[in-house]
Amino acid sequence: MDPLRMAVFIDGANLEYSRRGIDIHRINLEKMIEQILEIASEGLRKPLTLTFKGWFSAIHEDANRPTQAFLEFLRINDYEVVTTPIRPYFDWGKETEISRGDLDATIGFAISDHQNEYDVIVLVSGDGDFTWIVSELKNRGKTVIIVSIEEMVSRDLREQADIYIDLTDLEIDLGAN
């Protein structure tokens, strides 16, 4: 039996907020993907092979050395790394300036752009903005796995998923060192 092809798309900001929400100091990404692959293979009752790893995050234009080193680590470990600068915006509702870098459209485009390279997509994000594209992927015969935490996953997104994996069920903490 040929293995199903699996692609992983990681919303870096969403993963960071989830990490903080479950009080994990540092996430071992490779271990996380390995465990997702194992859970997915068991759940689908088919072997899987990893074909794509993508990391998407907003960064400050003057990103510090640890951030640059982390992004280089990802590149060395075969992640496609997509970044956008964090920019100031004025929030008229709060009448204050906020900083943000929005990558939802970029992630959605990458998911669509790579769709011929995978049978199973893993989206590490709980953002409800992805509900429509997840629905479309399922209509095209793709299996969708959502990875997030209960407190941050959109109910609509979770309901669209073929498999939902809660980060708290994974052993991925690298600890403080």
KAHURA-V713048 format. One record per residue. OMEGA is omega in degrees with one decimal (NA if undefined). D_CENTER is the distance of its C-alpha to the mean C-alpha in Angstrom with 1 decimal. Layout:
OMEGA_D_CENTER / OMEGA_D_CENTER
//
This chain:
177.7_28.1 / 178.9_25.6 / 172.4_22.0 / 179.3_19.3 / -176.9_16.9 / 176.2_13.2 / -178.5_10.4 / 177.6_6.8 / -174.9_4.5 / 173.0_2.1 / -172.6_3.8 / -179.9_6.3 / -179.9_8.8 / 177.6_7.3 / 178.9_6.6 / 177.9_10.1 / 176.8_11.7 / 179.2_10.8 / 178.8_12.2 / -178.1_15.2 / 179.5_15.7 / 172.8_16.2 / 172.5_18.1 / -177.5_16.4 / 179.0_17.7 / -179.1_15.4 / 173.1_12.6 / -174.9_13.5 / -178.9_10.5 / 177.8_12.9 / 178.3_14.2 / -179.4_11.0 / 178.5_10.4 / 179.9_14.1 / 176.4_14.3 / 178.8_11.8 / 179.8_13.9 / 180.0_17.0 / -179.6_16.2 / 179.8_15.3 / 177.6_18.4 / -178.2_20.6 / -178.9_19.4 / -178.1_20.0 / 178.5_23.0 / 175.5_22.3 / 179.5_21.4 / 172.9_18.1 / -178.0_17.6 / -178.1_14.5 / -176.2_15.0 / 172.5_12.0 / 179.3_9.3 / 177.5_7.8 / -177.1_7.0 / 179.8_7.7 / 174.1_9.7 / 179.7_13.1 / 174.0_15.9 / -178.7_19.5 / 178.0_21.8 / -176.6_23.7 / -178.0_20.8 / -177.5_22.4 / 178.4_22.9 / 178.2_20.3 / 179.0_17.6 / 179.1_19.1 / 178.8_19.5 / 179.6_15.9 / 176.7_14.9 / 175.4_17.8 / 179.2_16.8 / 179.8_13.5 / 179.3_15.8 / -178.6_18.4 / 170.2_16.0 / 171.2_15.3 / 166.3_11.9 / -175.2_12.2 / 178.4_11.8 / 179.3_12.1 / 173.5_13.4 / -179.7_15.5 / 172.1_18.2 / -177.2_18.3 / 176.7_21.4 / 175.0_23.8 / 176.1_24.4 / 177.4_27.2 / -176.0_26.3 / 179.1_29.5 / -179.6_29.0 / -178.2_28.9 / 179.1_31.1 / 177.1_29.2 / 176.8_27.1 / 176.6_23.4 / 177.4_20.9 / 174.8_17.6 / -173.1_15.5 / -178.2_13.9 / -176.1_11.3 / 179.9_10.7 / 179.5_13.5 / 178.1_12.4 / 178.7_9.0 / 178.0_11.3 / 179.8_13.8 / 177.7_11.9 / 179.5_10.9 / -177.7_14.6 / -177.3_15.9 / -170.2_14.7 / 177.5_15.6 / -177.7_18.7 / -177.6_17.0 / 172.7_15.4 / -177.6_16.7 / 176.8_13.7 / 172.3_10.2 / 176.9_7.3 / 178.8_4.7 / -179.3_2.7 / 174.7_4.9 / -173.0_8.6 / -179.7_9.8 / 177.2_12.9 / -179.2_13.0 / -176.4_11.0 / -177.5_13.8 / -177.5_16.1 / 176.4_14.1 / 177.6_13.1 / 178.8_16.8 / 178.6_17.8 / 178.4_15.9 / 176.5_17.6 / 178.9_20.9 / 174.8_20.5 / 179.5_20.4 / 172.3_16.7 / -174.7_15.4 / 176.4_12.2 / 177.0_10.4 / 177.5_8.4 / -178.9_7.3 / 171.6_8.4 / -175.6_11.9 / -176.2_15.0 / -174.0_15.9 / -176.5_12.9 / 175.0_12.0 / 179.7_14.0 / -179.7_16.8 / 178.7_16.9 / -179.9_13.2 / 180.0_13.9 / 178.1_17.2 / -174.3_15.9 / 170.7_13.8 / 177.9_15.9 / 173.7_14.4 / 177.5_12.8 / 177.7_12.0 / -179.9_12.5 / -178.5_11.3 / 178.3_15.1 / -178.3_16.1 / 176.5_14.7 / -170.1_16.8 / -176.7_14.6 / 175.9_16.6 / -179.0_18.3 / -172.8_20.7 / -176.2_22.4 / NA_23.8
//
